[in-house]
Amino acid sequence: MDTCNNITMDTCNNITINTCNNLNFTEIIYASYKCMNVDNTSNVCEVYYDEAKDFCESTSANCDWISSLNQSQLFIEPFCESTYANCDWISSLNHSQLLIEPFKVLNFRFLTKKYLLLVISLISSLGIVINLLTLTAIPYVRWRYKTEFSILQSPPVLLVLHLSFCNLLYCGFGVPHFFQSINLGYFPYGRNVCFWIALLRNLVAQSSIATQGFIAFCVYNKKMFENGGTKYVIVLIWISSFITIVGDIFGITGEYKWTGSAYGCDAVYEDSKNFGILASVFGSFLLMSCSYFLISINLAERKKLMTKSMGMENVNLSKHISTFVFITLVFGTSVTPAACLAWGLTDLRAGQNVTLIASCFYWNSFAVGVLLYVLSNQRIKDAYVRFFSDIYTICTTFLHCQSKIM
């Protein structure tokens, strides 16, 4: 230990190439660092982990980590190479008063990290494909077969397209950031980039959550959304979403920065919390629950009238009601646990695995959430079939023409 305290940072420049191949800046930053003499001839740097399997041999080496640190924008002033190293040099850095804020460690067990990266990759890929398909198929059929698929002109479908747009942004922009944060263990692009990533991702997430509540309300009261009213509702969604996170944007309730968690760059809360986000989540859940409940009551009353006036006793409403219940339950089970356990807005605490599972369910809602609305309506499913049929016809015609030219 005494020897280690007397070794300067530029000792790393004297490390042999073989040793360098076993070092990686990403791993060193969030692991214990130790220097020792081997046979009194050369200095060797080794990284110690809680378990041997936590060390990833495929990572590339970067011995010039001082330069990397100085470029990370974490320091008030450049880190001095003459600073003496400590075996627990992360602690030394945090006490050196050179850092704007302490390092936050993001460590996962080897298998946990690998499985998590795989799940995030699948969520991002699936979300991009599903939402791109929705944003292509529905507008195409809506334009090409306007009279045949009149349901696609309805306000709820426009809101479903808006939901798919928000989810596409989240899966294409937000979820890959989670992959990067977990894979690297730190954020290499500075505080300003971190701030904007967190702001945009949270704005899109809140817009998606609010849209689901308005879809339910639109199904209940379509007249309010007719004559171009849907456009104003979409503007209202984005404005209300911005107001929801404005406290975090200006540092009133929280601050957008590196969290040291799977969320990477996100809001960090200390003395105060942004309860507006919780109000938005539970408000959307309440609006959704009440709207679908009132729709179910209206359907039941219509069934009674139809039975009384036309003698139609075999009207089946259970399918519609079960769809409404299912959509509400999926929203509640995917968003609420993450909001309570992973966002730092409550005092509820759970183990790392439970928090990660809740987060994965939440992220997955952006990938497949739009399918709940698309697959629950037969005419919308027919629109997808028509879209694929037209694509098949176009492709076969093109190939046929190409074969003739050849």
C-alpha positions as CSV (number, residue, x, y, z in Angstrom):
1,M,0.0,0.0,0.0
2,D,2.8,2.5,0.9
3,T,4.6,1.7,-2.3
4,C,1.4,2.3,-4.2
5,N,0.9,5.7,-2.7
6,N,4.3,6.8,-3.9
7,I,3.8,5.9,-7.6
8,T,3.1,8.8,-9.9
9,M,0.4,8.7,-12.6
10,D,2.9,8.6,-15.4
11,T,3.9,5.2,-14.2
12,C,1.3,4.0,-16.6
13,N,3.5,5.2,-19.5
14,N,6.1,2.6,-18.4
15,I,3.7,-0.4,-18.4
16,T,4.7,-3.1,-20.8
17,I,2.5,-3.8,-23.8
18,N,1.4,-7.1,-22.5
19,T,0.0,-5.5,-19.4
20,C,-1.6,-2.7,-21.4
21,N,-3.6,-5.3,-23.3
22,N,-5.3,-6.2,-20.0
23,L,-6.2,-2.7,-19.1
24,N,-9.1,-0.6,-20.3
25,F,-9.9,3.0,-19.5
26,T,-13.6,2.2,-19.1
27,E,-13.0,-0.6,-16.7
28,I,-10.2,1.2,-14.8
29,I,-12.4,4.2,-14.2
30,Y,-14.9,2.1,-12.2
31,A,-12.7,-0.5,-10.7
32,S,-9.9,-0.5,-8.1
33,Y,-6.5,0.3,-9.5
34,K,-3.3,-1.0,-8.0
35,C,0.4,-0.8,-8.8
36,M,3.1,-3.0,-7.5
37,N,6.7,-4.1,-8.2
38,V,7.3,-7.4,-9.9
39,D,10.8,-8.8,-9.4
40,N,11.9,-5.2,-8.6
41,T,12.4,-4.6,-12.3
42,S,9.2,-3.1,-13.7
43,N,5.9,-1.6,-12.5
44,V,2.8,-3.6,-13.3
45,C,-0.8,-2.2,-13.2
46,E,-3.6,-4.6,-12.4
47,V,-7.3,-4.2,-12.2
48,Y,-9.2,-6.1,-9.5
49,Y,-12.8,-7.0,-9.8
50,D,-15.4,-8.5,-7.4
51,E,-15.5,-11.6,-9.6
52,A,-13.1,-12.7,-12.3
53,K,-15.9,-13.1,-14.9
54,D,-16.6,-9.3,-14.6
55,F,-13.5,-8.6,-16.6
56,C,-14.2,-8.4,-20.3
57,E,-11.2,-9.5,-22.3
58,S,-12.6,-8.2,-25.6
59,T,-12.3,-4.6,-24.5
60,S,-9.5,-2.6,-26.0
61,A,-6.8,-1.0,-23.9
62,N,-6.2,2.7,-23.3
63,C,-3.2,3.4,-21.1
64,D,-3.4,7.1,-21.8
65,W,-6.3,7.5,-19.4
66,I,-5.1,10.8,-18.0
67,S,-5.8,12.4,-21.4
68,S,-9.1,10.7,-21.5
69,L,-10.1,12.1,-18.1
70,N,-9.0,15.6,-19.1
71,Q,-11.2,15.4,-22.2
72,S,-14.2,14.1,-20.3
73,Q,-15.2,17.7,-19.0
74,L,-15.5,16.2,-15.5
75,F,-12.6,18.3,-14.1
76,I,-12.5,21.9,-13.0
77,E,-8.9,22.1,-14.2
78,P,-6.7,19.5,-16.1
79,F,-5.6,16.6,-14.0
80,C,-1.9,17.0,-13.0
81,E,0.3,14.1,-14.1
82,S,2.5,14.6,-11.0
83,T,-0.4,13.9,-8.7
84,Y,0.4,10.9,-6.6
85,A,-1.7,7.8,-7.1
86,N,-3.6,5.9,-4.5
87,C,-4.6,2.3,-4.8
88,D,-8.2,3.5,-4.4
89,W,-7.6,6.4,-6.8
90,I,-11.3,6.9,-7.5
91,S,-11.7,7.9,-3.9
92,S,-8.6,10.1,-4.1
93,L,-10.0,11.9,-7.1
94,N,-13.3,12.5,-5.4
95,H,-11.4,14.0,-2.4
96,S,-9.0,16.0,-4.5
97,Q,-11.5,18.9,-5.2
98,L,-10.5,18.8,-8.9
99,L,-13.7,17.1,-9.9
100,I,-16.9,19.1,-10.6
101,E,-18.8,16.2,-9.0
102,P,-17.8,12.7,-7.7
103,F,-17.6,9.7,-10.1
104,K,-20.8,7.6,-10.0
105,V,-20.0,4.0,-10.5
106,L,-22.1,1.9,-13.0
107,N,-21.1,-1.7,-12.4
108,F,-23.0,-4.9,-13.4
109,R,-22.1,-8.5,-13.1
110,F,-20.7,-9.9,-16.4
111,L,-23.8,-12.0,-17.2
112,T,-26.2,-9.3,-16.1
113,K,-24.5,-6.8,-18.3
114,K,-24.5,-9.2,-21.3
115,Y,-28.2,-10.1,-21.0
116,L,-29.2,-6.5,-20.4
117,L,-27.4,-5.3,-23.5
118,L,-29.1,-8.1,-25.5
119,V,-32.5,-7.1,-24.2
120,I,-31.9,-3.4,-24.9
121,S,-30.7,-4.3,-28.4
122,L,-33.9,-6.3,-29.1
123,I,-36.1,-3.5,-27.6
124,S,-34.5,-0.8,-29.8
125,S,-34.6,-2.9,-33.0
126,L,-38.1,-4.1,-32.5
127,G,-39.4,-0.7,-31.6
128,I,-37.8,0.9,-34.7
129,V,-39.3,-1.7,-37.0
130,I,-42.8,-1.8,-35.4
131,N,-43.2,2.0,-35.2
132,L,-41.7,2.7,-38.7
133,L,-44.1,0.1,-40.1
134,T,-47.0,1.8,-38.3
135,L,-46.0,5.2,-39.5
136,T,-45.7,3.9,-43.1
137,A,-48.6,1.4,-43.4
138,I,-51.5,3.5,-41.8
139,P,-50.8,6.8,-43.7
140,Y,-50.4,4.8,-47.0
141,V,-53.7,3.0,-46.7
142,R,-55.3,6.2,-45.3
143,W,-54.3,8.0,-48.4
144,R,-54.7,5.2,-51.0
145,Y,-58.0,3.8,-49.8
146,K,-59.6,6.7,-48.1
147,T,-63.2,5.7,-48.6
148,E,-62.7,2.0,-47.9
149,F,-60.9,2.5,-44.6
150,S,-62.7,5.5,-43.2
151,I,-61.8,4.5,-39.7
152,L,-58.2,5.6,-40.4
153,Q,-59.5,9.2,-40.8
154,S,-60.8,9.2,-37.2
155,P,-59.1,11.3,-34.4
156,P,-58.1,8.3,-32.3
157,V,-56.1,6.8,-35.2
158,L,-54.3,10.2,-35.6
159,L,-53.3,10.0,-32.0
160,V,-52.1,6.4,-32.4
161,L,-49.8,7.7,-35.2
162,H,-48.6,10.4,-32.8
163,L,-47.9,7.7,-30.2
164,S,-46.0,5.7,-32.7
165,F,-43.9,8.7,-33.7
166,C,-43.0,9.4,-30.0
167,N,-42.2,5.7,-29.5
168,L,-40.0,5.7,-32.6
169,L,-38.0,8.6,-31.3
170,Y,-37.6,6.9,-27.9
171,C,-36.5,3.6,-29.4
172,G,-34.2,5.2,-32.0
173,F,-32.7,7.9,-29.7
174,G,-33.3,7.1,-26.1
175,V,-32.8,3.3,-25.8
176,P,-29.4,3.3,-27.7
177,H,-28.2,5.7,-25.0
178,F,-29.0,3.1,-22.3
179,F,-27.0,0.6,-24.3
180,Q,-24.0,2.9,-24.5
181,S,-24.2,3.8,-20.8
182,I,-24.3,0.2,-19.7
183,N,-21.6,-0.9,-22.2
184,L,-19.1,1.8,-21.4
185,G,-19.9,2.4,-17.8
186,Y,-19.5,6.2,-18.2
187,F,-20.5,9.0,-20.5
188,P,-17.7,10.3,-22.7
189,Y,-19.2,13.4,-24.3
190,G,-19.4,15.9,-21.5
191,R,-22.1,17.5,-19.4
192,N,-23.8,19.6,-22.1
193,V,-24.4,16.6,-24.4
194,C,-25.6,14.6,-21.4
195,F,-28.1,17.4,-20.5
196,W,-29.7,17.5,-24.0
197,I,-29.9,13.7,-24.2
198,A,-31.8,13.6,-20.9
199,L,-34.0,16.5,-21.8
200,L,-35.1,15.2,-25.2
201,R,-35.6,11.7,-24.0
202,N,-37.8,12.7,-21.1
203,L,-39.8,15.1,-23.2
204,V,-40.5,12.3,-25.7
205,A,-41.3,9.9,-22.9
206,Q,-43.8,12.3,-21.3
207,S,-45.4,13.0,-24.6
208,S,-45.9,9.3,-25.2
209,I,-47.4,8.7,-21.8
210,A,-49.8,11.7,-22.2
211,T,-50.8,10.6,-25.7
212,Q,-52.1,7.2,-24.3
213,G,-54.3,9.0,-21.9
214,F,-55.7,11.2,-24.6
215,I,-56.3,8.3,-26.9
216,A,-58.6,6.8,-24.3
217,F,-60.4,10.1,-23.8
218,C,-60.7,10.6,-27.6
219,V,-62.4,7.2,-28.0
220,Y,-64.8,8.2,-25.2
221,N,-65.6,11.6,-26.7
222,K,-64.8,11.8,-30.4
223,K,-66.8,14.9,-31.1
224,M,-64.4,17.0,-29.0
225,F,-61.6,16.0,-31.3
226,E,-63.3,16.5,-34.7
227,N,-62.9,19.4,-37.1
228,G,-59.1,19.6,-36.7
229,G,-59.2,19.4,-32.9
230,T,-56.7,16.6,-32.8
231,K,-53.9,18.9,-34.0
232,Y,-54.5,21.2,-31.1
233,V,-54.5,18.3,-28.7
234,I,-51.1,17.1,-30.1
235,V,-49.7,20.6,-29.5
236,L,-51.2,20.6,-26.0
237,I,-49.5,17.2,-25.3
238,W,-46.1,18.6,-26.1
239,I,-46.6,21.8,-24.2
240,S,-47.9,20.0,-21.1
241,S,-45.0,17.5,-21.4
242,F,-42.5,20.3,-21.4
243,I,-44.1,21.9,-18.4
244,T,-43.9,18.6,-16.6
245,I,-40.1,18.5,-16.9
246,V,-39.4,22.2,-16.8
247,G,-38.3,22.0,-13.1
248,D,-35.6,19.5,-14.0
249,I,-34.6,21.5,-17.1
250,F,-33.8,24.6,-15.0
251,G,-32.5,22.8,-12.0
252,I,-35.4,23.7,-9.7
253,T,-36.5,20.2,-8.7
254,G,-33.6,18.1,-10.2
255,E,-30.7,18.3,-12.6
256,Y,-30.1,16.5,-15.9
257,K,-26.7,14.8,-15.7
258,W,-24.9,11.5,-15.5
259,T,-26.8,9.3,-13.0
260,G,-24.5,6.3,-12.7
261,S,-27.5,4.0,-13.4
262,A,-28.8,2.1,-16.4
263,Y,-30.6,5.3,-17.4
264,G,-27.3,7.0,-18.1
265,C,-28.0,10.7,-18.5
266,D,-31.2,11.5,-16.6
267,A,-32.7,13.6,-13.8
268,V,-30.9,13.4,-10.5
269,Y,-32.8,14.4,-7.4
270,E,-31.4,15.4,-4.0
271,D,-33.3,17.7,-1.7
272,S,-36.4,18.1,-3.9
273,K,-38.2,15.9,-6.4
274,N,-40.3,16.6,-9.6
275,F,-43.7,15.2,-8.5
276,G,-45.1,16.7,-11.7
277,I,-43.7,13.6,-13.5
278,L,-45.5,11.3,-11.1
279,A,-48.7,13.4,-11.5
280,S,-48.4,13.1,-15.3
281,V,-48.0,9.3,-15.1
282,F,-50.8,8.7,-12.7
283,G,-52.9,11.4,-14.3
284,S,-52.7,9.6,-17.7
285,F,-53.5,6.3,-16.0
286,L,-56.5,7.8,-14.3
287,L,-57.7,9.4,-17.5
288,M,-57.3,6.1,-19.3
289,S,-59.1,4.1,-16.6
290,C,-62.0,6.5,-16.3
291,S,-62.5,6.9,-20.1
292,Y,-62.5,3.2,-20.7
293,F,-64.8,2.6,-17.8
294,L,-67.3,5.1,-19.1
295,I,-67.0,3.6,-22.6
296,S,-67.8,0.2,-21.1
297,I,-70.9,1.6,-19.4
298,N,-72.1,3.2,-22.6
299,L,-71.6,-0.1,-24.5
300,A,-73.6,-1.9,-21.8
301,E,-76.5,0.6,-22.1
302,R,-76.5,0.3,-25.9
303,K,-76.7,-3.4,-25.6
304,K,-79.8,-3.0,-23.4
305,L,-81.4,-0.7,-25.9
306,M,-80.7,-3.0,-28.8
307,T,-82.0,-6.0,-26.9
308,K,-85.2,-4.1,-25.9
309,S,-85.9,-2.5,-29.3
310,M,-84.6,-5.1,-31.8
311,G,-84.5,-8.3,-29.7
312,M,-80.7,-8.6,-30.2
313,E,-79.6,-10.6,-27.2
314,N,-76.4,-12.1,-28.7
315,V,-74.4,-8.9,-28.8
316,N,-71.0,-9.7,-27.4
317,L,-69.3,-6.8,-25.6
318,S,-66.8,-8.8,-23.6
319,K,-64.2,-8.5,-26.3
320,H,-64.3,-4.7,-26.3
321,I,-64.3,-4.4,-22.5
322,S,-61.5,-6.9,-22.1
323,T,-59.4,-4.9,-24.6
324,F,-59.9,-1.7,-22.6
325,V,-59.0,-3.5,-19.4
326,F,-55.9,-5.1,-21.0
327,I,-54.6,-1.8,-22.4
328,T,-55.1,-0.1,-19.0
329,L,-53.3,-3.0,-17.1
330,V,-50.4,-3.0,-19.5
331,F,-49.9,0.7,-19.1
332,G,-50.1,0.4,-15.3
333,T,-47.7,-2.5,-15.0
334,S,-45.1,-1.1,-17.4
335,V,-44.9,2.5,-16.4
336,T,-45.9,2.7,-12.7
337,P,-43.2,0.3,-11.3
338,A,-40.5,2.1,-13.2
339,A,-41.7,5.5,-12.1
340,C,-41.8,4.4,-8.4
341,L,-38.5,2.4,-8.3
342,A,-36.2,3.6,-11.0
343,W,-36.7,7.3,-11.5
344,G,-35.7,8.5,-8.1
345,L,-39.0,10.2,-7.4
346,T,-40.1,8.1,-4.4
347,D,-38.5,6.7,-1.3
348,L,-39.3,3.1,-2.5
349,R,-36.2,1.0,-3.0
350,A,-35.7,-2.4,-4.5
351,G,-32.8,-4.6,-5.5
352,Q,-30.8,-4.0,-8.7
353,N,-32.4,-6.9,-10.6
354,V,-36.0,-5.8,-9.7
355,T,-35.2,-2.2,-10.8
356,L,-33.7,-3.4,-14.1
357,I,-36.7,-5.7,-14.8
358,A,-39.1,-2.8,-14.1
359,S,-37.1,-0.6,-16.4
360,C,-37.0,-3.2,-19.2
361,F,-40.8,-3.5,-19.0
362,Y,-41.0,0.3,-19.2
363,W,-38.6,0.5,-22.2
364,N,-40.4,-2.3,-23.9
365,S,-43.7,-0.4,-23.8
366,F,-42.2,2.1,-26.3
367,A,-41.4,-0.8,-28.6
368,V,-44.6,-2.7,-28.7
369,G,-47.1,-0.3,-27.1
370,V,-48.6,0.8,-30.3
371,L,-49.6,-2.8,-31.1
372,L,-52.2,-2.7,-28.3
373,Y,-54.1,-0.2,-30.3
374,V,-53.4,-1.5,-33.8
375,L,-54.2,-5.2,-33.2
376,S,-57.4,-4.5,-31.1
377,N,-59.3,-3.2,-34.2
378,Q,-60.1,-5.5,-37.1
379,R,-60.2,-2.8,-39.7
380,I,-56.8,-1.5,-38.8
381,K,-55.5,-5.0,-39.1
382,D,-57.1,-5.2,-42.5
383,A,-55.3,-2.0,-43.4
384,Y,-52.0,-3.7,-42.6
385,V,-52.9,-6.7,-44.7
386,R,-53.8,-4.4,-47.6
387,F,-50.4,-2.6,-47.2
388,F,-48.4,-5.8,-47.3
389,S,-50.5,-7.0,-50.3
390,D,-49.7,-3.8,-52.2
391,I,-46.0,-4.0,-51.3
392,Y,-45.9,-7.6,-52.5
393,T,-47.7,-6.6,-55.8
394,I,-45.3,-3.8,-56.4
395,C,-42.2,-6.0,-55.7
396,T,-43.4,-8.8,-57.9
397,T,-44.3,-6.4,-60.7
398,F,-40.9,-4.7,-60.5
399,L,-39.1,-8.1,-60.6
400,H,-41.2,-9.2,-63.5
401,C,-40.3,-6.0,-65.4
402,Q,-36.6,-6.4,-64.6
403,S,-36.6,-10.0,-65.8
404,K,-38.1,-8.9,-69.2
405,I,-35.4,-6.2,-69.5
406,M,-32.7,-8.7,-68.8
